[in-house]
Amino acid sequence: MCRSGRPALLLPVSLLLLASAPAFGDAGMWTFHDFPQDLVKRQYGADISSAWLDRVRSATLRLSNCTASFVSPAGLILTNHHCAEGCLDEHSTSEQNLLRGGFLARSREQELKCGTQIADVLMSVENVTDRVAAAIRGLDDRAANDTRKKTLTQLEQACEQESQHARSGPLKCESVDLYQGGQYWLYKYHRYDDVRLVFAPERGIAAFGGDPDNFQFPRWCLDMALLRAYGPNGKPAATPNFLALRPEGPQAGELVFVSGHPGTTERLLTVAQLETLRTVELPRWLLRAAELRGRFIEFAKTGLEADRIVEDPLNGLENSIKVRRKQLDALLDERLLNAKRDEEAALRARVAADPQLAAATGDPWTDIAKAQLRERELYLPYTFLEAGAGFNSRLFSYARTLVRGAAERPKPNTERLREYRDAALARIAQRLSAPVPLYPALDKLTLSFALERMREWLGPDDPIVRSLLAKDSPDMLATRLVDGSQLADPKLRQRLWDGGAAALEAAHDPMIEFARSVDAPARAVRKRYEDEVEAPVDAAAEKIARARFRVYGTSVPPDATFTLRLNVGTVQGWKEDGHEVEPFTRLARLFERATGQEPFRIPDSWLRVQGALDRETRFDLSTSNDIVGGNSGSPLIDTGGRLVGLMFDGNIHSIAGSFWFDPELNRAVAVDPAIMFEALRKVYQADGLLAELGRR
């Protein structure tokens, strides 16, 4: 399950252009507006036209947590099962567990609305680098940091206001920085905020093998789900630019593309920043997460309902632990970190060799290294207070959103915290009003654990810790806050959001009062972090970006930012410990691996029809495409623009793709269309969906 999977590409395009590029360089997470069409033509003989790019762009969706694609003209969306688990959980009860049992709507009326899901289609982009640069020119680091944020907010606001009168309808405008602040863009989206669940198989087949198989290959996972986008008129969206599925899937060695929204990579970070990740951030996160996982597991053992409640958060946590553990392993590999040191030294040498460039650049690497020392000092208070690790509770999240929203919305748009700018308010309101179930027992567990860890890491004499826990234990405080709060009611949350500060004061809700009590110290540490870490790092990163552009141009792709990218690879396996790993798995091996016990238990629906299934059907496949978390649900596309796979994971080697690219070992993993159609036809008898997908 690739919630944060981190695979790679066949040959780094940068290696084809730059003889000086390091052995572990950037692969190919290219923006659509800078995709190297000519290079792909020369290297692979594939003619990727502008019309091809436009059609793929408009067929690719960004969900709130993943990627997806339109696969019919009536708004049908294909993504991963694990991307739809929140919606499945939202509609599950103790009597009907949709995560375990699956779901199929046999009519449009039966489709289930996903309360917090959205689907964004990128319509156009605009380069605003010059306007941002002009606004911050001549300012010191702190002033530049504040002005940059205000300028981006102004640009987003103006963009959305202008789109109100467009024939295509209003747009959601989002500022994006690429190349560590070397470029600034406005990305303009059409948003569907009515997304409904159409089909999802049982989790037992969607995530067959569970955590033991996660980030492994060979795999046998039908990690797919179908959603549908609806328009404001309550009817299915008209989506003429969709990706038709190629039922037989791709062939070994075939050229394929992944269009999607990779979440985050750190390939352009300096060595000093990578060392902070290695020695501070990742080890401390892993310590907390490992203990929380143990508590989740013990909670699940208390009963069937507890097991159901904790299933989704436990799956997500286990996935994240595996990702960060392998990221730490990568950063502890001196062979790879030395490659980053060599890459950084090569760029610095090129800068030093050009007197004019050297004078303009200065020594931003040292500036970042100094800021890292301050980041290490602020890491714990920032993590627990502002990032919320000390208050891990869904009720607290609602309370903080309400408290800060009431304080921020009366301010001018450019003076607010960025997450409360006008462009974000509709999404906040949607999340607050969504009828997502809240489980008090789980909220008490996570909040109590968070308070314990905050007391442990900040110390019992820390002023915030003393103010919160002078009379209560973490368990007592968590119980009092959760049991006393009424914020589980979405209608109440909506009224409080609409009513602002006066409504919050009148509510006398203990969780709101708690959130208000910690807001000032959290804002204070955030301000210190922004001024003393973020500001100097951003200023230095922009200098490095300008130097990199002077030396390399845009021949090296930017880091991932959960914005639309396209990359090229081939269907291929790899060599592991001297033996070849084939790029395809087949259905027969699924039944051979089954044990009858979780997580290797095949659902009864499959066992009932196993005699009718074609055991030679291809199940999952591996490719050399460059994907990370956020690419889950991305379409794998052939040169004809047809969908030939559904990305859902990477092999274990791919996790290091967050920092660098190893073409020999990094592989992405996809669901083959052949097993999708075999399952829909023979296991689920989903004749209506087969017809909509063009396979009667």
C-alpha positions in Angstrom: 0.0 0.0 0.0 1.8 3.1 -1.3 0.5 5.9 0.9 4.0 7.1 0.8 5.7 4.8 -1.6 8.9 6.1 -3.2 9.9 4.5 -6.5 12.0 5.6 -9.5 12.8 5.8 -13.3 14.7 4.0 -16.1 17.5 6.4 -16.7 17.8 9.8 -15.1 17.1 12.4 -17.9 19.7 14.6 -16.1 22.4 12.0 -16.9 21.5 12.2 -20.5 22.1 16.0 -20.4 24.8 16.5 -17.8 28.0 14.5 -17.8 28.7 15.9 -14.4 25.5 14.7 -12.7 26.0 12.4 -9.7 25.5 8.6 -9.9 22.4 8.9 -7.7 20.7 11.9 -9.3 17.2 13.1 -10.0 14.9 11.0 -12.1 12.1 12.5 -14.0 9.2 14.1 -12.0 8.7 16.6 -14.7 6.1 19.4 -14.7 3.7 19.3 -17.7 4.9 22.8 -18.7 8.5 21.7 -18.8 8.2 18.1 -20.0 11.2 17.2 -22.2 9.2 16.1 -25.3 12.2 16.4 -27.6 14.4 14.3 -25.4 11.8 11.5 -25.1 11.5 11.5 -28.9 15.3 11.1 -29.3 15.7 8.6 -26.5 12.6 6.4 -27.0 11.2 7.3 -30.4 7.9 8.3 -28.8 6.1 11.4 -30.1 4.5 13.0 -27.0 2.5 15.8 -28.6 1.1 18.9 -26.8 -2.4 17.5 -27.5 -1.4 14.2 -25.8 -0.1 16.2 -22.8 -3.3 18.3 -22.6 -5.6 15.3 -22.7 -3.6 13.4 -20.0 -3.5 16.6 -17.9 -7.2 17.1 -18.0 -7.9 13.4 -17.3 -5.7 13.3 -14.2 -7.2 14.3 -10.8 -5.7 15.3 -7.5 -7.7 14.0 -4.6 -7.2 15.2 -1.1 -4.7 12.5 -0.4 -3.9 10.8 -3.7 -4.0 10.9 -7.4 -6.8 9.5 -9.7 -8.0 9.6 -13.3 -11.2 9.9 -15.2 -12.0 6.6 -16.9 -15.4 7.3 -18.5 -17.2 10.3 -20.0 -19.6 10.4 -17.0 -17.2 11.4 -14.3 -16.1 7.8 -13.3 -12.8 8.0 -11.4 -10.2 5.2 -10.9 -7.9 5.4 -7.8 -6.6 3.1 -5.1 -8.6 1.3 -2.5 -6.4 2.8 0.2 -7.1 6.3 -1.2 -10.8 5.6 -0.6 -10.5 4.0 2.9 -11.6 7.2 4.6 -14.8 7.2 2.6 -15.4 3.5 3.3 -14.8 4.1 7.0 -17.1 7.1 7.0 -20.0 4.9 5.9 -19.1 1.8 8.0 -20.8 0.8 11.2 -20.4 -2.0 13.7 -23.0 -4.0 11.7 -21.6 -3.2 8.2 -17.8 -2.9 7.8 -17.3 -1.6 4.2 -13.5 -1.8 4.6 -13.7 -5.5 5.2 -16.7 -6.3 3.1 -16.3 -4.0 0.1 -19.0 -1.9 -1.7 -20.7 -1.9 -5.1 -23.3 0.7 -6.1 -25.5 -1.0 -8.7 -27.2 2.3 -9.5 -26.3 6.0 -9.4 -28.7 6.4 -6.5 -26.7 4.0 -4.4 -23.4 5.8 -4.7 -22.2 7.1 -1.4 -21.0 10.7 -0.9 -17.4 11.0 0.5 -17.7 13.9 3.0 -14.1 15.2 3.0 -13.0 14.1 -0.5 -12.4 16.5 -3.4 -11.1 16.1 -7.0 -9.0 18.9 -8.6 -8.2 19.1 -12.3 -5.3 21.3 -13.3 -6.6 23.7 -16.0 -3.7 26.1 -16.5 -0.5 27.5 -14.9 1.1 30.9 -14.8 4.7 31.8 -14.0 4.7 34.6 -11.4 8.4 34.4 -10.4 9.2 37.9 -11.6 6.4 39.4 -9.5 7.4 37.6 -6.4 11.1 38.6 -6.9 10.1 42.2 -7.4 8.1 42.3 -4.2 10.9 41.0 -2.0 13.9 42.7 -3.7 16.1 44.5 -1.2 14.4 43.1 1.9 16.1 41.3 4.7 15.4 37.6 5.2 12.5 38.0 7.7 10.8 40.8 5.8 11.2 38.9 2.6 9.6 35.8 4.1 6.6 37.8 5.3 6.3 39.7 2.0 6.6 36.6 -0.1 3.7 35.0 1.7 1.5 38.1 1.4 2.4 38.5 -2.3 1.4 34.9 -3.0 -1.8 35.3 -1.1 -2.6 38.4 -3.2 -1.9 36.6 -6.4 -4.1 33.7 -5.4 -6.9 36.0 -4.4 -6.7 38.0 -7.7 -6.6 34.8 -9.7 -9.8 33.4 -8.1 -11.6 36.7 -8.4 -10.8 37.0 -12.1 -12.0 33.4 -12.6 -15.5 34.2 -11.2 -16.4 35.6 -14.6 -14.8 33.0 -16.7 -16.9 30.9 -19.1 -15.4 27.7 -17.7 -16.5 28.6 -14.1 -14.6 29.7 -11.0 -11.2 28.2 -10.3 -9.2 27.3 -7.2 -5.8 29.1 -7.5 -2.8 27.7 -5.6 0.7 29.2 -5.5 3.5 26.7 -6.0 7.2 27.1 -5.5 9.6 24.9 -7.6 13.3 24.4 -7.3 13.3 25.4 -3.6 11.9 28.9 -4.4 13.7 29.3 -7.7 10.4 29.6 -9.5 6.9 30.5 -8.4 3.8 29.5 -10.3 0.0 29.8 -10.0 -1.7 26.5 -10.6 -5.4 26.9 -11.5 -7.8 24.0 -10.8 -11.3 23.1 -11.5 -12.6 21.5 -8.3 -15.3 18.8 -7.8 -16.3 18.8 -4.1 -19.1 16.2 -4.6 -17.3 12.9 -4.9 -19.1 9.6 -4.4 -18.0 6.1 -3.8 -19.0 3.6 -6.6 -17.0 0.5 -6.0 -14.3 -0.9 -3.7 -13.3 -4.6 -3.2 -12.7 -6.1 0.2 -9.6 -4.9 1.9 -8.5 -8.6 2.1 -7.8 -8.6 -1.6 -7.1 -4.9 -2.0 -4.2 -5.2 0.5 -3.5 -8.9 0.3 -0.4 -9.6 2.4 -0.9 -6.5 4.6 2.1 -4.9 6.2 4.4 -7.9 5.6 4.0 -7.5 1.8 3.9 -3.7 1.9 6.8 -2.2 -0.2 7.5 -5.7 -1.6 7.3 -7.3 -5.0 6.0 -9.8 -6.3 2.6 -8.6 -5.1 -1.1 -9.7 -5.4 -3.2 -6.6 -4.5 -6.3 -5.4 -6.2 -5.7 -2.0 -4.8 -8.4 -0.2 -6.8 -11.6 1.8 -6.1 -14.0 3.6 -8.3 -15.5 7.0 -7.4 -17.6 9.5 -9.4 -17.4 13.3 -9.6 -20.7 15.2 -9.6 -21.3 18.7 -10.7 -23.1 21.4 -8.7 -26.4 20.4 -10.3 -26.2 17.0 -8.6 -25.6 15.2 -11.8 -22.5 13.2 -12.8 -19.8 15.4 -14.3 -19.3 15.4 -18.1 -15.7 14.3 -18.6 -15.0 13.8 -22.3 -11.2 13.7 -21.7 -10.9 10.4 -20.0 -8.4 7.5 -20.2 -9.7 4.4 -21.8 -8.4 1.2 -20.1 -6.3 -1.2 -22.3 -7.7 -4.5 -21.0 -4.6 -6.6 -21.7 -2.3 -4.2 -19.9 1.3 -3.4 -21.0 4.1 -5.7 -22.3 7.5 -6.2 -20.7 9.9 -3.5 -21.9 7.1 -1.2 -23.0 7.4 2.5 -22.7 5.0 3.9 -20.1 4.2 7.2 -18.4 2.9 8.1 -14.9 0.7 11.2 -14.6 0.2 12.1 -11.0 0.8 14.2 -7.9 4.0 13.1 -6.1 3.8 14.5 -2.6 7.3 15.4 -1.3 10.8 14.7 -2.2 14.0 16.1 -0.7 16.4 15.7 -3.6 17.4 19.3 -3.7 18.0 19.7 0.0 21.5 20.6 1.1 23.7 18.1 2.9 23.2 20.0 6.2 19.4 19.6 5.8 19.7 15.9 5.1 21.9 15.5 8.2 19.1 17.2 10.3 16.7 14.7 9.0 19.1 11.9 9.8 20.0 12.8 13.3 17.0 14.7 14.6 13.7 14.5 12.8 13.4 10.9 11.6 14.8 9.1 14.8 12.5 11.1 17.1 9.4 10.6 14.8 10.1 6.9 14.7 10.3 6.6 18.5 6.9 8.2 19.0 5.3 6.3 16.1 6.5 2.9 17.2 5.0 3.3 20.6 1.8 4.6 19.3 1.6 1.6 16.9 1.8 -0.7 20.0 -1.0 1.1 21.7 -3.2 0.8 18.5 -2.5 -2.9 18.4 -3.4 -3.4 22.1 -6.6 -1.2 21.5 -7.6 -3.5 18.6 -7.4 -6.5 20.9 -10.1 -5.2 23.2 -13.0 -6.1 20.9 -14.3 -6.4 17.4 -15.5 -2.9 17.3 -12.2 -1.5 18.6 -10.5 -3.6 15.9 -12.7 -2.0 13.2 -12.2 1.5 14.6 -8.5 1.4 14.7 -7.9 -0.5 11.4 -7.5 2.5 9.1 -5.3 4.6 11.4 -3.2 1.6 12.2 -2.7 0.7 8.5 -1.6 4.3 7.8 0.8 4.4 10.8 2.4 1.1 9.9 2.9 2.3 6.3 4.5 5.6 7.5 6.8 3.8 9.9 8.1 1.6 7.2 8.7 4.6 4.9 10.5 6.6 7.5 12.5 3.6 8.7 13.9 3.0 5.2 14.4 6.7 4.7 16.6 6.7 7.8 18.4 3.6 6.5 19.1 5.5 3.3 20.5 8.5 5.1 22.7 6.3 7.2 24.2 4.8 4.0 27.4 6.9 3.7 27.8 5.7 0.1 24.7 7.5 -0.9 25.2 10.6 1.4 28.7 11.0 0.0 27.1 11.1 -3.5 25.0 14.1 -2.3 28.2 15.7 -0.9 29.9 15.3 -4.2 26.9 16.7 -6.0 26.9 19.8 -3.7 30.6 20.2 -4.0 30.4 20.1 -7.8 27.8 22.9 -7.9 29.8 25.0 -5.4 32.9 24.6 -7.5 31.0 25.7 -10.6 29.8 28.8 -8.7 33.2 29.7 -7.4 34.7 29.4 -10.9 32.4 32.2 -12.1 33.3 35.5 -10.2 30.1 37.2 -11.2 28.0 34.3 -10.1 30.0 33.8 -6.9 29.5 37.4 -5.9 25.7 37.2 -6.5 25.4 33.9 -4.7 27.6 34.3 -1.6 27.6 31.2 0.6 24.0 30.1 1.0 25.1 26.6 2.0 26.7 27.9 5.2 23.6 30.1 5.8 21.5 26.9 5.7 23.9 25.0 7.9 23.6 27.8 10.6 19.8 27.8 10.4 19.9 24.0 10.9 21.4 24.6 14.3 18.5 26.8 15.3 16.0 24.3 13.8 17.4 21.6 16.1 16.8 23.8 19.1 13.3 24.6 18.1 12.4 21.2 16.8 10.8 19.8 20.0 8.6 22.8 21.0 7.6 23.4 17.4 6.7 19.7 16.9 4.6 19.4 20.0 3.0 22.8 20.1 2.5 24.1 16.6 2.7 20.9 14.6 0.3 19.3 17.1 2.2 16.2 18.2 1.3 17.1 21.8 -2.4 17.3 21.0 -3.1 14.3 18.7 -6.9 14.3 18.7 -9.5 14.8 16.0 -11.6 16.8 18.4 -8.6 19.1 19.1 -8.0 19.5 15.4 -11.6 20.7 15.0 -11.1 23.0 18.0 -7.9 24.6 16.8 -9.4 25.1 13.4 -12.4 26.9 14.9 -10.2 29.0 17.3 -7.8 30.1 14.7 -10.4 30.6 12.1 -12.3 33.0 14.4 -9.1 34.9 15.0 -7.8 35.0 11.4 -10.9 35.5 9.3 -11.6 39.1 10.5 -8.0 40.1 9.4 -7.2 41.3 5.8 -6.5 38.3 3.6 -2.8 39.0 3.3 -2.3 39.3 7.1 -3.7 35.9 8.0 -1.9 32.6 8.6 -1.5 31.1 5.1 -3.8 28.2 5.9 -6.7 30.6 6.6 -6.4 32.7 3.4 -9.6 33.1 1.4 -8.6 30.4 -1.1 -8.6 27.8 1.7 -11.8 28.7 3.6 -14.2 26.6 1.5 -12.2 23.5 2.0 -11.9 24.1 5.8 -15.7 24.5 6.0 -16.2 21.3 4.0 -14.0 19.3 6.4 -15.7 20.8 9.5 -19.2 20.1 8.3 -18.5 16.6 7.0 -20.4 13.8 8.9 -17.2 11.8 9.6 -17.7 9.4 12.6 -15.6 10.2 15.7 -14.7 7.5 18.2 -14.2 8.9 21.7 -12.2 5.9 22.9 -9.7 6.3 20.1 -9.5 10.1 20.6 -8.7 9.6 24.3 -6.0 7.1 23.5 -4.2 9.4 21.0 -4.6 12.5 23.0 -3.4 10.9 26.3 -0.4 9.4 24.4 0.4 12.8 22.9 0.3 14.5 26.3 2.6 11.9 27.8 5.2 12.2 25.1 5.1 16.0 25.3 5.7 15.8 29.0 8.5 13.3 28.4 10.3 15.2 25.6 9.7 18.8 26.8 10.1 17.9 30.5 7.7 18.1 33.4 9.0 21.6 34.3 8.3 23.1 30.9 5.8 26.0 31.4 3.3 24.6 28.9 3.5 21.1 30.4 3.1 22.4 33.9 0.1 24.6 33.0 -1.7 21.6 31.4 -0.7 18.8 33.7 -0.2 20.4 37.1 -3.4 18.8 38.4 -4.4 16.2 35.8 -2.6 13.1 34.5 -2.6 12.8 30.7 -5.3 10.1 31.0 -7.5 12.3 33.2 -7.1 15.4 31.0 -7.8 13.5 27.8 -10.9 11.9 29.3 -12.2 15.2 30.6 -11.7 17.0 27.3 -13.1 14.3 25.0 -16.1 13.4 27.2 -17.0 17.0 27.8 -16.7 18.2 24.2 -19.6 18.5 21.8 -17.5 19.0 18.7 -18.2 15.5 17.3 -21.5 17.0 16.0 -20.8 18.4 12.5 -23.8 20.7 12.6 -22.5 22.3 15.8 -19.1 22.7 14.2 -20.7 24.4 11.2 -22.6 26.8 13.5 -19.5 27.7 15.5 -17.5 28.3 12.3 -20.2 30.6 11.0 -20.7 32.3 14.3 -17.0 33.2 14.9 -15.5 34.3 18.1 -18.8 35.2 19.8 -20.2 31.7 19.2 -17.0 30.1 20.5 -17.1 32.1 23.7 -20.8 31.1 24.3 -20.1 27.4 23.6 -18.1 26.8 26.8 -16.7 23.7 25.2 -13.7 22.3 27.1 -11.8 21.3 24.0 -12.2 24.8 22.5 -11.0 26.3 25.8 -8.1 23.9 25.8 -7.2 24.8 22.2 -7.4 28.5 23.1 -5.1 28.1 26.1 -2.3 26.6 24.0 -2.7 28.9 21.0 -0.5 31.8 22.1 2.6 29.7 22.9 2.1 27.7 19.7 1.9 30.8 17.6 5.0 32.2 19.4 7.1 29.1 18.6 5.8 29.2 15.0 6.9 32.8 14.7 10.3 32.0 16.0 10.6 29.1 13.6 9.5 31.2 10.6 11.9 34.1 11.4 14.9 32.1 12.5 14.7 29.0 10.4 12.3 29.3 7.5 13.3 32.8 6.5 17.1 32.3 6.2 16.6 28.8 4.7 14.2 30.1 2.0 16.5 33.1 1.2 19.5 30.8 0.9 17.6 28.2 -1.1 16.6 30.8 -3.6 20.2 31.8 -4.1 21.2 28.1 -4.6 18.3 27.8 -7.1 19.5 30.7 -9.1 23.0 29.3 -9.2 21.7 25.9 -10.2 19.7 27.5 -13.0 22.8 29.3 -14.2 24.8 26.1 -14.3 22.2 23.5 -15.2 19.1 25.3 -16.4 15.9 23.3 -16.0 17.5 20.0 -17.1 17.1 18.7 -13.5 13.4 18.4 -12.5 12.1 20.1 -9.4 11.3 18.4 -6.1 7.8 17.0 -5.7 5.2 19.4 -4.3 1.9 17.4 -4.6 1.4 19.1 -8.0 0.9 17.5 -11.3 4.0 15.7 -12.8 4.7 13.3 -15.6 7.5 10.8 -15.9 8.7 8.1 -18.3 9.8 4.6 -17.6 9.5 1.0 -18.9 7.8 -2.1 -17.7 10.7 -4.1 -16.1 11.8 -6.1 -13.1 15.3 -6.0 -11.5 18.0 -8.2 -10.1 17.8 -9.0 -6.4 20.6 -10.9 -4.7 21.7 -12.4 -8.0 18.3 -13.5 -9.3 15.9 -11.8 -11.7 12.6 -10.5 -10.4 10.0 -10.7 -13.2 7.8 -7.7 -13.8 4.5 -9.5 -13.7 2.6 -11.7 -11.2 -0.3 -13.9 -12.0 -3.5 -14.9 -10.3 -2.5 -18.6 -9.7 0.2 -17.6 -7.2 -2.4 -15.7 -5.1 -4.1 -18.9 -4.1 -0.8 -20.6 -3.5 0.2 -17.9 -1.0 -3.1 -17.9 0.9 -3.0 -19.2 4.4 -6.6 -18.6 5.4 -5.4 -16.2 8.1 -5.0 -12.4 7.9 -3.3 -10.8 6.2 -3.0 -13.7 3.8 -6.7 -14.6 3.7 -8.5 -14.4 0.4 -12.1 -13.1 0.7 -14.9 -15.6 0.4 -16.2 -13.9 -2.7 -13.1 -14.9 -4.5 -13.0 -18.4 -3.1 -16.6 -19.1 -4.2 -15.7 -18.5 -7.9 -12.1 -19.6 -8.0 -12.9 -22.4 -10.4 -14.2 -19.9 -12.9 -11.2 -17.6 -12.7 -8.4 -17.6 -15.3 -5.4 -18.3 -13.2 -3.0 -17.0 -15.9 -4.5 -13.5 -15.5 -1.8 -10.9 -14.8 -2.3 -9.4 -11.4 0.4 -6.7 -10.5 3.4 -5.4 -12.4 6.6 -3.4 -11.8 8.0 -0.5 -13.8 10.9 1.9 -13.6 8.7 5.0 -13.2 9.6 7.6 -10.6 6.8 7.9 -8.0 6.4 8.7 -4.3 3.6 9.1 -1.9 0.8 11.1 -3.5 1.2 9.2 -6.7 -1.0 6.5 -5.2 -3.9 6.0 -7.7 -1.9 7.5 -10.6 -2.7 6.1 -14.1 0.1 4.2 -15.9 -0.3 5.3 -19.5 0.9 4.0 -22.8 2.1 6.1 -25.8 -1.4 6.0 -27.2 -2.8 7.7 -24.1 -4.5 4.5 -22.8 -4.5 3.4 -19.1 -2.4 0.3 -18.8 -2.0 0.1 -15.0 -2.9 1.7 -11.6 0.1 2.7 -9.5 -0.2 1.7 -5.8 3.2 1.0 -4.3 7.0 0.6 -4.8 9.5 -2.0 -3.8 11.5 -1.5 -0.6 14.4 0.1 -2.5 12.2 2.8 -3.8 11.7 4.5 -0.4 15.2 6.0 -0.8 13.8 7.8 -3.8 12.8 10.6 -1.5 16.4 11.7 -1.6 18.1 10.2 -4.7 17.5 7.8 -7.6 19.0 4.4 -8.1 18.0 3.1 -11.6 19.2 -0.4 -10.8 16.8 -1.2 -7.9 14.0 1.4 -7.5 10.7 0.1 -8.9 7.1 1.2 -8.9 4.2 -1.3 -8.6 0.9 -1.2 -10.3 -2.4 -3.1 -10.6 -2.7 -4.7 -14.1 -6.0 -3.9 -16.0 -6.4 -7.6 -16.7 -7.1 -8.5 -13.1 -9.4 -5.4 -12.7 -11.7 -6.7 -15.5 -11.5 -10.4 -14.4 -12.6 -9.3 -10.9 -15.4 -7.0 -12.0 -16.8 -9.6 -14.4 -16.4 -12.9 -12.4 -16.1 -12.0 -8.7 -18.4 -8.9 -8.4 -20.7 -9.3 -11.5 -20.4 -5.5 -11.9 -22.0 -5.5 -15.4 -22.9 -1.8 -15.2 -19.4 -0.7 -14.5 -18.0 -3.0 -17.2 -20.3 -1.4 -19.7 -19.3 2.1 -18.6 -15.6 1.0 -18.9 -16.3 -0.2 -22.5 -16.1 -4.0 -21.6 -19.5 -5.6 -21.8 
